[in-house]
Amino acid sequence: MSDKEKGPSQASQLVALARAGYDLVMSEDGRPYGVRRRGPNIALPLRGKAGLRAQLARQFTDASGGQVPSSSALTDAMAVLEGMAMATDPVPVHLRVAGGPDQIVLDLGTADGRCVIVTADGWSVHSRSPVLFRRSGAMSPMPEPAHSDGDGLAMLRGLVNMDDPTFHQLAAWLVAAWVPHIPHPVLTFKGEQGTGKSKTAQMVINLVDPSAATKRSQPRDVKTWATQAFNSWALCLDNVSTIAPWLSDTLCKAVTGDGIIDRALYTDDDVVVLSFRRVLAMTTIDAGALAGDLAERIFMLDLQLISEDQRRTEQELDRRFEADRPAILAALLDLLAKVLNRLPSIHLDRMPRMADFACVLAAVDAVQGWSTLETYIASANNVAADALEGDPFGSAVVAFIQQHGQWSGTAGQLLEQVPPPDGYHPKWPKDATRASGQLKRLAPILRSVGVMFDDTARSADHYRHRLISLKAPSDIGCKTASTASVASTTPSDLRNLVDAEGNASVHTASTQRPQGRLVDAVDADVDTTGPPVSTRSNASELPKHPVVDAVDAVDAGLQPISGDHLLCPHCDRPMDPALTAAGALAHPECHPSK
């Protein structure tokens, strides 16, 4: 019998089955999928467990009376289908949640493809999703939300170990976790052993994105992390004690949106892209392990110790959680719908770092009458202080500026002015380049405690050196401690620098002192308990102080080189120290009026 009489090959039959029942699409990150035309709107990967390959193998066996397709036939068919998918325009493929300001779609993860659609008018369960979702092995089905006789939020309140203000923050974060188009701060449960951090985190993640592995250890490298994050909308890192720099950077990127390119399996030059923005949580005892940039993306909740007469078994908590979860989900979706209705009218006078998330908190407060936004901003300042305490160099710089009020120079000069405690510290920057980079990373936290950092100026020697300017606000006084003692001081009381509005202030035992030229006054042995020293009128009566003069020059629009030497703002040539001492701000020939 000829090949033509034998009929189509197994690979051809598999392709025909796929074309008859599936649409072949390519996701925006370059991955091919098959979508069943009559069925759940779920994107099936061409290969892998529970993918299109396995579905076609089953359908072929059913249609052929039990004949099993060969592995080579399946491989050939997948190659053809992948080519068909590549010929289409990319489409968005979502994981667990999708949507925008007007409508949010939540995938329940069930085999029949049901979903919840939330709008400003309310929410409802639908049999087929209007958007395309993908599934992963890390996902578990979510129970269908349903109202009950009790209050779902009150049920959740009875399951967690926290006071009312902290619970309000948790409820607001849970609502925001289903808003996919905004960055979400990392929900961090902090407390000593026995406060129920891990169990609380497990319940929270199982509300947002159920999984059989809700709590995970810290990944060992970026690729491991990318695989975990690509397959889950919400993740929790449990018992975090220290965070490696690469993981800190990676978590920051996952908050705002990250993408990782890796070589495709079994290829030499083809690549795959893992792109994601995720909802993250973690548990920790010591928040001092947080790096500066990650600290600004933390949503910290403190848990209290559970007494022995109030402690419950995990089995009891699990039974109650499973029984109450449909009602809790319904209550959270009710609140989400009200937030979507209120968000368009929310306008904040002052935008914090996580501005979109702050708007959601403001909407929750407007609906519920809570104060989660105010509490979040105040808590963020405390987290910044905790993170700064864990950085010896940043702590020493803050203490140094508390003493001097302001400073300007190169990173190398700063290292000379602020030596490490006891002459050595393993986390101390080893050179000027590392010191400058570390200050840049700490800049947001330094601002939160009232120390302004700027490194935009350059020195006059062919602009080879970057000049750093550190300055405290006018309500920070200068202390008379020596530089050596300042360097060994840790700012355990940094939270006292931050008031409810995030502004820095230092209060002495007697009165609050302005900065001015107090450094010069101390050098001249002038009594600093009297009236403030003027920054200009008394300058000629006090000894010249190169550091303060350089910063004053920056205030006047000049660029300092070092000490009293300045650059003329018109010709960029160095100024004569005698001219600057006489009050000149520019060369007479460049600007005679000066």
Secondary structure per residue as TSV (DSSP state, phi and psi in degrees):
chain	resnum	aa	ss	phi	psi
A	1	M	-	360.0	135.4
A	2	S	-	-75.8	166.0
A	3	D	H	-61.5	-32.6
A	4	K	H	-68.7	-34.7
A	5	E	H	-74.9	-21.3
A	6	K	H	-69.8	-18.4
A	7	G	-	91.6	178.6
A	8	P	S	-65.5	150.0
A	9	S	-	-70.9	166.7
A	10	Q	H	-60.2	-41.0
A	11	A	H	-61.6	-41.4
A	12	S	H	-65.2	-39.5
A	13	Q	H	-65.6	-38.0
A	14	L	H	-64.9	-41.9
A	15	V	H	-63.7	-40.4
A	16	A	H	-63.7	-41.5
A	17	L	H	-60.1	-43.1
A	18	A	H	-65.3	-43.2
A	19	R	H	-68.1	-28.5
A	20	A	H	-77.0	-31.5
A	21	G	H	-118.0	-5.5
A	22	Y	E	-135.4	150.2
A	23	D	E	-97.6	132.5
A	24	L	E	-95.7	124.6
A	25	V	E	-133.0	162.3
A	26	M	E	-120.8	129.3
A	27	S	E	-75.2	168.4
A	28	E	T	-67.3	-19.9
A	29	D	T	-97.1	15.4
A	30	G	S	82.4	27.9
A	31	R	-	-111.5	132.3
A	32	P	E	-82.8	142.1
A	33	Y	E	-138.8	158.4
A	34	G	E	-116.9	136.3
A	35	V	E	-122.4	123.8
A	36	R	E	-65.6	131.9
A	37	R	S	-71.1	-39.7
A	38	R	S	-116.9	91.1
A	39	G	S	163.1	-164.7
A	40	P	-	-61.0	145.1
A	41	N	-	-83.3	66.8
A	42	I	E	-118.2	131.4
A	43	A	E	-84.8	119.8
A	44	L	E	-99.8	124.9
A	45	P	E	-63.5	150.4
A	46	L	S	-66.9	-33.8
A	47	R	S	-119.1	171.2
A	48	G	S	95.6	169.5
A	49	K	T	-64.7	137.9
A	50	A	T	63.4	22.7
A	51	G	S	-97.3	-173.5
A	52	L	H	-65.3	-33.2
A	53	R	H	-58.2	-47.5
A	54	A	H	-66.8	-38.0
A	55	Q	H	-64.1	-43.8
A	56	L	H	-67.5	-36.3
A	57	A	H	-61.9	-41.8
A	58	R	H	-65.9	-44.8
A	59	Q	H	-64.7	-37.3
A	60	F	H	-64.5	-43.0
A	61	T	H	-64.3	-40.9
A	62	D	H	-65.5	-39.9
A	63	A	H	-76.2	-25.6
A	64	S	T	-99.6	12.3
A	65	G	T	72.8	30.8
A	66	G	S	105.8	-3.0
A	67	Q	-	-71.3	134.5
A	68	V	-	-98.9	128.1
A	69	P	-	-68.5	147.3
A	70	S	-	-75.6	159.8
A	71	S	H	-64.2	-38.0
A	72	S	H	-66.5	-35.9
A	73	A	H	-66.1	-41.8
A	74	L	H	-63.8	-40.4
A	75	T	H	-64.2	-43.9
A	76	D	H	-64.1	-40.3
A	77	A	H	-65.4	-41.1
A	78	M	H	-63.9	-35.7
A	79	A	H	-64.1	-41.3
A	80	V	H	-66.8	-44.4
A	81	L	H	-65.0	-36.0
A	82	E	H	-64.5	-39.6
A	83	G	H	-63.8	-36.9
A	84	M	H	-66.6	-38.6
A	85	A	H	-66.2	-38.1
A	86	M	H	-66.2	-20.0
A	87	A	T	-81.3	-3.2
A	88	T	S	-101.4	160.7
A	89	D	-	-73.3	142.9
A	90	P	E	-61.6	145.1
A	91	V	E	-127.0	151.3
A	92	P	-	-71.4	134.2
A	93	V	-	-124.1	122.7
A	94	H	E	-106.0	163.0
A	95	L	E	-124.9	113.8
A	96	R	S	68.8	-50.5
A	97	V	E	-130.8	153.4
A	98	A	E	-155.5	165.6
A	99	G	E	123.9	-169.7
A	100	G	-	-143.7	-154.2
A	101	P	S	-64.7	-26.1
A	102	D	S	-95.6	-28.7
A	103	Q	E	-150.7	134.4
A	104	I	E	-122.5	133.8
A	105	V	E	-114.4	127.6
A	106	L	E	-114.5	118.2
A	107	D	E	-78.9	121.9
A	108	L	-	-75.1	-12.0
A	109	G	-	76.1	13.2
A	110	T	-	-84.4	161.2
A	111	A	T	-65.4	-27.7
A	112	D	T	-85.5	-1.5
A	113	G	-	80.8	20.3
A	114	R	-	-66.4	155.8
A	115	C	E	-147.3	168.1
A	116	V	E	-114.8	129.5
A	117	I	E	-109.1	124.6
A	118	V	E	-115.0	129.5
A	119	T	E	-130.4	-179.0
A	120	A	T	-66.6	-15.7
A	121	D	T	-93.4	-10.2
A	122	G	E	142.5	-162.6
A	123	W	E	-138.4	158.6
A	124	S	E	-156.4	156.3
A	125	V	E	-93.6	133.7
A	126	H	E	-123.0	150.8
A	127	S	S	-77.4	-25.2
A	128	R	S	-138.2	134.5
A	129	S	-	-73.9	140.6
A	130	P	S	-78.2	-10.9
A	131	V	S	-120.6	161.7
A	132	L	-	-88.7	123.6
A	133	F	E	-112.0	154.6
A	134	R	E	-117.1	159.7
A	135	R	-	-118.9	159.3
A	136	S	-	-136.8	163.2
A	137	G	T	-67.0	-16.3
A	138	A	T	-83.4	-10.5
A	139	M	-	-86.8	147.3
A	140	S	-	-123.2	154.4
A	141	P	-	-64.5	150.6
A	142	M	-	-106.5	134.3
A	143	P	-	-64.8	150.8
A	144	E	-	-69.0	126.7
A	145	P	-	-61.6	143.6
A	146	A	-	-154.9	134.3
A	147	H	-	-72.9	149.2
A	148	S	-	-130.4	-175.9
A	149	D	S	-68.4	-28.0
A	150	G	S	-93.3	173.4
A	151	D	-	-86.4	120.2
A	152	G	H	-62.3	-39.4
A	153	L	H	-64.9	-37.7
A	154	A	H	-66.2	-34.8
A	155	M	H	-63.2	-44.6
A	156	L	H	-64.8	-39.0
A	157	R	H	-58.7	-34.4
A	158	G	T	-76.2	-9.5
A	159	L	T	-98.3	-14.3
A	160	V	S	-115.2	153.5
A	161	N	-	-101.3	84.5
A	162	M	-	-161.5	159.6
A	163	D	-	-79.0	175.6
A	164	D	H	-62.4	-47.8
A	165	P	H	-58.8	-39.2
A	166	T	H	-67.9	-39.1
A	167	F	H	-64.7	-38.1
A	168	H	H	-60.4	-39.9
A	169	Q	H	-63.9	-41.8
A	170	L	H	-61.7	-45.7
A	171	A	H	-62.2	-39.9
A	172	A	H	-65.9	-40.0
A	173	W	H	-64.5	-40.1
A	174	L	H	-61.9	-40.7
A	175	V	H	-64.5	-45.0
A	176	A	H	-64.5	-26.9
A	177	A	T	-64.4	-19.9
A	178	W	T	-98.2	10.8
A	179	V	-	-101.3	97.6
A	180	P	T	-76.7	-17.3
A	181	H	T	-93.0	11.6
A	182	I	S	-124.6	155.1
A	183	P	-	-71.4	147.3
A	184	H	-	-121.6	128.6
A	185	P	-	-66.0	157.2
A	186	V	E	-76.3	114.1
A	187	L	E	-68.5	120.0
A	188	T	E	-123.4	117.6
A	189	F	E	-91.8	118.6
A	190	K	E	-116.3	139.1
A	191	G	-	167.3	163.4
A	192	E	-	-74.7	176.0
A	193	Q	T	-62.4	138.5
A	194	G	T	93.0	13.0
A	195	T	S	-100.3	-1.1
A	196	G	-	78.6	28.8
A	197	K	H	-62.6	-50.7
A	198	S	H	-65.0	-41.4
A	199	K	H	-68.4	-40.1
A	200	T	H	-62.7	-44.7
A	201	A	H	-61.7	-38.6
A	202	Q	H	-62.9	-44.8
A	203	M	H	-65.7	-39.5
A	204	V	H	-63.7	-47.0
A	205	I	H	-64.8	-37.0
A	206	N	H	-71.2	-15.6
A	207	L	H	-79.5	-41.8
A	208	V	H	-79.1	-49.7
A	209	D	S	-150.0	85.0
A	210	P	-	-56.0	143.0
A	211	S	-	-155.5	153.8
A	212	A	S	-74.6	-15.9
A	213	A	-	-127.4	73.4
A	214	T	-	-72.8	-39.6
A	215	K	E	-102.0	129.7
A	216	R	E	-132.0	150.6
A	217	S	-	-77.8	166.8
A	218	Q	-	-63.7	133.4
A	219	P	-	-66.7	153.4
A	220	R	S	-85.6	-20.2
A	221	D	S	-157.0	175.8
A	222	V	H	-64.5	-38.7
A	223	K	H	-65.8	-41.2
A	224	T	H	-62.7	-43.6
A	225	W	H	-61.9	-43.2
A	226	A	H	-61.9	-39.5
A	227	T	H	-64.1	-42.9
A	228	Q	H	-65.4	-45.4
A	229	A	H	-68.8	-32.9
A	230	F	H	-66.9	-25.7
A	231	N	T	-104.9	6.0
A	232	S	-	-143.1	139.6
A	233	W	S	-77.4	-37.4
A	234	A	E	-125.4	135.4
A	235	L	E	-134.1	154.3
A	236	C	E	-132.8	126.8
A	237	L	E	-96.4	120.6
A	238	D	E	-98.1	143.4
A	239	N	E	54.8	56.3
A	240	V	E	-81.5	122.2
A	241	S	-	-109.7	-43.9
A	242	T	-	-133.4	148.7
A	243	I	-	-123.0	118.5
A	244	A	-	-63.4	150.5
A	245	P	H	-55.5	-41.3
A	246	W	H	-64.3	-36.7
A	247	L	H	-71.9	-37.2
A	248	S	H	-60.1	-45.8
A	249	D	H	-63.6	-40.4
A	250	T	H	-66.4	-40.6
A	251	L	H	-64.5	-38.5
A	252	C	H	-61.4	-42.4
A	253	K	H	-67.4	-35.7
A	254	A	H	-68.0	-27.0
A	255	V	H	-68.9	-45.9
A	256	T	H	-92.9	-15.8
A	257	G	-	123.5	120.3
A	258	D	E	-129.0	159.3
A	259	G	E	-147.4	134.7
A	260	I	E	-127.1	131.1
A	261	I	E	-103.8	130.9
A	262	D	E	-137.8	156.8
A	263	R	E	-69.7	133.7
A	264	A	-	-67.6	149.6
A	265	L	T	-63.7	136.6
A	266	Y	T	65.5	24.5
A	267	T	-	-130.8	162.2
A	268	D	S	-98.4	-35.9
A	269	D	S	-127.5	-8.3
A	270	D	-	-78.4	148.1
A	271	V	E	-128.0	159.3
A	272	V	E	-122.4	153.4
A	273	V	E	-116.7	127.9
A	274	L	E	-107.4	105.8
A	275	S	E	-117.2	137.5
A	276	F	E	-166.1	153.4
A	277	R	-	-127.0	127.8
A	278	R	-	-124.2	161.9
A	279	V	E	-100.1	120.3
A	280	L	E	-119.6	148.4
A	281	A	E	-140.0	158.3
A	282	M	E	-157.9	160.4
A	283	T	E	-117.8	143.0
A	284	T	E	-155.1	157.5
A	285	I	S	-97.7	-37.7
A	286	D	-	-121.1	112.0
A	287	A	G	-77.5	-6.7
A	288	G	G	-67.0	-11.5
A	289	A	G	-76.1	-7.2
A	290	L	-	-78.9	137.9
A	291	A	-	-77.7	162.7
A	292	G	H	-58.8	-46.8
A	293	D	H	-69.6	-34.3
A	294	L	H	-71.5	-35.3
A	295	A	H	-59.0	-31.2
A	296	E	T	-75.7	-7.8
A	297	R	T	-116.3	28.4
A	298	I	E	-106.8	138.6
A	299	F	E	-115.5	93.2
A	300	M	E	-88.2	129.9
A	301	L	E	-123.4	121.5
A	302	D	E	-90.3	130.2
A	303	L	-	-106.1	145.6
A	304	Q	-	-97.0	155.8
A	305	L	-	-64.3	135.0
A	306	I	-	-89.5	125.4
A	307	S	-	-72.2	159.2
A	308	E	T	-65.4	-31.5
A	309	D	T	-77.6	-11.5
A	310	Q	T	-108.6	-5.3
A	311	R	-	-72.4	141.4
A	312	R	-	-121.6	155.7
A	313	T	-	-74.4	157.6
A	314	E	H	-65.5	-35.5
A	315	Q	H	-62.2	-40.7
A	316	E	H	-64.6	-43.9
A	317	L	H	-64.0	-41.0
A	318	D	H	-63.5	-43.4
A	319	R	H	-62.3	-44.9
A	320	R	H	-67.8	-38.2
A	321	F	H	-64.4	-46.1
A	322	E	H	-63.8	-36.0
A	323	A	H	-71.2	-36.9
A	324	D	H	-91.3	-12.3
A	325	R	H	-59.1	-43.5
A	326	P	H	-57.4	-41.4
A	327	A	H	-70.4	-37.0
A	328	I	H	-64.8	-44.2
A	329	L	H	-61.3	-42.2
A	330	A	H	-62.5	-41.3
A	331	A	H	-65.9	-40.3
A	332	L	H	-67.1	-37.2
A	333	L	H	-69.3	-36.2
A	334	D	H	-57.9	-45.8
A	335	L	H	-66.9	-37.8
A	336	L	H	-62.4	-41.9
A	337	A	H	-62.6	-41.7
A	338	K	H	-65.2	-36.0
A	339	V	H	-66.3	-42.8
A	340	L	H	-61.1	-34.9
A	341	N	H	-69.6	-32.9
A	342	R	H	-92.3	-22.5
A	343	L	G	-56.4	-41.6
A	344	P	G	-59.2	-23.7
A	345	S	G	-95.7	3.1
A	346	I	-	-85.9	126.0
A	347	H	-	-138.6	117.1
A	348	L	-	-93.8	136.3
A	349	D	S	-68.9	-36.8
A	350	R	S	-127.0	126.8
A	351	M	-	-98.1	117.2
A	352	P	-	-73.9	-177.1
A	353	R	S	-59.1	-50.9
A	354	M	S	-89.4	74.2
A	355	A	H	-66.6	-42.8
A	356	D	H	-64.4	-42.1
A	357	F	H	-64.7	-38.9
A	358	A	H	-61.7	-36.7
A	359	C	H	-64.8	-37.9
A	360	V	H	-64.4	-42.7
A	361	L	H	-60.9	-42.0
A	362	A	H	-62.4	-38.2
A	363	A	H	-66.9	-40.6
A	364	V	H	-61.1	-43.8
A	365	D	H	-62.3	-40.4
A	366	A	H	-65.5	-33.0
A	367	V	H	-81.0	-42.3
A	368	Q	H	-98.6	-14.2
A	369	G	-	76.6	23.6
A	370	W	-	-92.2	-174.5
A	371	S	-	-135.1	46.3
A	372	T	H	-67.7	-35.2
A	373	L	H	-66.0	-45.3
A	374	E	H	-62.0	-42.8
A	375	T	H	-66.1	-38.6
A	376	Y	H	-62.9	-44.1
A	377	I	H	-64.7	-43.2
A	378	A	H	-65.0	-39.8
A	379	S	H	-66.1	-36.4
A	380	A	H	-61.1	-36.8
A	381	N	H	-66.2	-37.9
A	382	N	H	-66.2	-39.3
A	383	V	H	-63.1	-40.2
A	384	A	H	-61.8	-41.5
A	385	A	H	-64.5	-39.9
A	386	D	H	-62.4	-44.1
A	387	A	H	-64.7	-36.6
A	388	L	H	-69.3	-34.9
A	389	E	H	-61.2	-31.6
A	390	G	T	-81.4	-1.8
A	391	D	-	-115.2	105.8
A	392	P	H	-63.8	-36.4
A	393	F	H	-68.2	-45.5
A	394	G	H	-61.9	-39.3
A	395	S	H	-62.4	-43.0
A	396	A	H	-66.4	-37.7
A	397	V	H	-65.0	-42.4
A	398	V	H	-62.2	-44.6
A	399	A	H	-64.0	-36.7
A	400	F	H	-63.5	-42.6
A	401	I	H	-72.4	-31.0
A	402	Q	H	-59.3	-35.2
A	403	Q	H	-76.5	-46.2
A	404	H	H	-96.2	-18.7
A	405	G	S	84.2	-44.9
A	406	Q	E	-159.7	158.6
A	407	W	E	-159.2	149.5
A	408	S	E	-147.5	140.9
A	409	G	E	164.0	-169.4
A	410	T	-	-85.3	165.6
A	411	A	H	-62.9	-36.7
A	412	G	H	-63.1	-40.0
A	413	Q	H	-65.9	-34.9
A	414	L	H	-65.3	-40.8
A	415	L	H	-61.8	-34.2
A	416	E	H	-71.2	-36.2
A	417	Q	H	-74.9	-31.5
A	418	V	S	-120.5	84.8
A	419	P	-	-76.1	157.3
A	420	P	-	-68.5	153.0
A	421	P	G	-63.3	136.6
A	422	D	G	60.5	19.3
A	423	G	G	82.1	-8.1
A	424	Y	-	-159.4	141.7
A	425	H	-	-150.6	132.6
A	426	P	T	-62.6	-26.0
A	427	K	T	-93.7	4.2
A	428	W	S	-76.8	136.9
A	429	P	-	-59.8	136.0
A	430	K	S	-84.4	-18.3
A	431	D	S	-152.5	178.4
A	432	A	H	-64.9	-36.7
A	433	T	H	-62.5	-45.3
A	434	R	H	-68.4	-34.9
A	435	A	H	-64.4	-43.6
A	436	S	H	-63.7	-43.7
A	437	G	H	-64.0	-38.9
A	438	Q	H	-66.7	-38.0
A	439	L	H	-66.1	-36.6
A	440	K	H	-62.7	-42.3
A	441	R	H	-66.6	-31.8
A	442	L	H	-87.0	-6.6
A	443	A	H	-52.9	-46.2
A	444	P	H	-61.6	-39.2
A	445	I	H	-71.1	-38.3
A	446	L	H	-60.0	-40.9
A	447	R	H	-63.7	-36.6
A	448	S	H	-65.9	-24.0
A	449	V	T	-104.2	12.8
A	450	G	T	92.7	17.7
A	451	V	-	-113.1	116.4
A	452	M	E	-89.7	132.9
A	453	F	E	-117.8	133.8
A	454	D	E	-145.6	133.8
A	455	D	E	-134.0	32.3
A	456	T	E	-85.1	-18.1
A	457	A	E	-79.8	154.7
A	458	R	E	-126.9	152.5
A	459	S	-	-75.6	166.7
A	460	A	T	-81.6	-15.2
A	461	D	T	-79.8	73.0
A	462	H	T	61.4	27.7
A	463	Y	T	57.7	33.5
A	464	R	-	-78.7	-26.4
A	465	H	S	-115.8	133.0
A	466	R	E	-84.4	133.4
A	467	L	E	-99.4	133.7
A	468	I	E	-102.9	135.3
A	469	S	E	-120.8	125.3
A	470	L	E	-122.5	129.1
A	471	K	E	-146.8	137.4
A	472	A	-	-92.2	152.4
A	473	P	-	-67.5	170.0
A	474	S	T	-66.4	-15.8
A	475	D	T	-95.9	13.7
A	476	I	-	-105.1	122.4
A	477	G	-	-85.0	168.6
A	478	C	-	-105.6	136.8
A	479	K	-	-97.5	160.1
A	480	T	-	-98.0	12.7
A	481	A	-	-68.8	152.5
A	482	S	-	-74.5	160.1
A	483	T	H	-61.0	-38.9
A	484	A	H	-62.5	-42.5
A	485	S	H	-72.5	-31.9
A	486	V	H	-63.2	-40.8
A	487	A	H	-62.7	-27.8
A	488	S	T	-94.8	4.9
A	489	T	-	-89.1	135.7
A	490	T	-	-106.2	133.9
A	491	P	-	-81.0	69.4
A	492	S	T	-66.5	-20.6
A	493	D	T	-103.2	30.0
A	494	L	G	-63.2	-26.6
A	495	R	G	-64.6	-25.2
A	496	N	G	-68.5	-15.6
A	497	L	G	-77.2	-15.4
A	498	V	B	-114.6	123.5
A	499	D	-	-91.7	-172.6
A	500	A	T	-64.1	-21.8
A	501	E	T	-96.9	5.5
A	502	G	S	82.1	12.7
A	503	N	-	-92.2	147.8
A	504	A	B	-92.4	144.3
A	505	S	-	-157.6	144.4
A	506	V	-	-122.6	127.9
A	507	H	-	-113.7	125.3
A	508	T	-	-88.4	178.6
A	509	A	S	-67.1	-29.5
A	510	S	S	-99.3	-55.8
A	511	T	-	-156.1	169.1
A	512	Q	-	-93.1	127.8
A	513	R	-	-108.1	138.1
A	514	P	-	-76.7	165.5
A	515	Q	-	-80.1	-61.4
A	516	G	T	47.9	-135.0
A	517	R	T	-109.6	44.2
A	518	L	H	-64.1	-28.0
A	519	V	H	-63.4	-43.9
A	520	D	H	-63.3	-38.3
A	521	A	H	-64.1	-39.8
A	522	V	H	-64.9	-44.4
A	523	D	H	-59.8	-33.6
A	524	A	T	-89.1	6.5
A	525	D	T	60.8	40.2
A	526	V	-	-91.8	141.9
A	527	D	-	-65.9	119.5
A	528	T	T	-94.2	4.9
A	529	T	T	-89.4	-7.0
A	530	G	S	-85.9	-156.5
A	531	P	S	-61.5	154.9
A	532	P	-	-60.1	145.7
A	533	V	-	-83.6	129.0
A	534	S	-	-66.0	148.0
A	535	T	S	-79.7	-11.4
A	536	R	S	-128.1	-48.5
A	537	S	T	-65.6	-32.4
A	538	N	T	-95.4	7.9
A	539	A	G	-62.5	-38.5
A	540	S	G	-74.1	-17.8
A	541	E	G	-89.8	-10.4
A	542	L	S	-111.5	154.9
A	543	P	-	-60.2	145.2
A	544	K	-	-66.6	135.5
A	545	H	-	-121.3	108.6
A	546	P	H	-58.7	-39.4
A	547	V	H	-65.0	-48.1
A	548	V	H	-66.9	-39.7
A	549	D	H	-59.8	-40.1
A	550	A	H	-63.0	-41.9
A	551	V	H	-69.3	-39.7
A	552	D	H	-59.1	-36.7
A	553	A	H	-65.1	-38.1
A	554	V	H	-60.9	-41.2
A	555	D	H	-60.4	-31.5
A	556	A	T	-84.3	0.8
A	557	G	T	94.0	10.6
A	558	L	-	-101.8	163.2
A	559	Q	E	-106.9	121.3
A	560	P	E	-77.4	147.2
A	561	I	E	-98.0	-64.8
A	562	S	E	-165.5	145.1
A	563	G	T	60.1	-131.8
A	564	D	T	-87.2	-3.8
A	565	H	E	-78.2	129.5
A	566	L	E	-127.0	165.3
A	567	L	E	-102.0	137.5
A	568	C	-	-67.6	129.2
A	569	P	T	-69.4	-10.8
A	570	H	T	-98.7	-39.1
A	571	C	T	-117.7	-5.0
A	572	D	-	63.0	16.5
A	573	R	-	-88.5	151.4
A	574	P	B	-61.0	141.7
A	575	M	-	-84.0	146.1
A	576	D	-	-70.2	128.3
A	577	P	H	-54.7	-31.5
A	578	A	H	-65.5	-35.6
A	579	L	H	-68.8	-43.6
A	580	T	H	-67.5	-34.7
A	581	A	H	-64.5	-30.8
A	582	A	T	-82.5	-0.9
A	583	G	T	98.5	5.2
A	584	A	-	-72.2	137.6
A	585	L	S	-104.3	-6.3
A	586	A	S	-160.2	166.7
A	587	H	-	-66.1	138.0
A	588	P	T	-57.1	-38.4
A	589	E	T	-70.9	-22.9
A	590	C	T	-82.9	-36.7
A	591	H	-	-147.3	79.1
A	592	P	T	-55.3	-30.9
A	593	S	T	-65.2	-20.3
A	594	K	-	-87.1	360.0
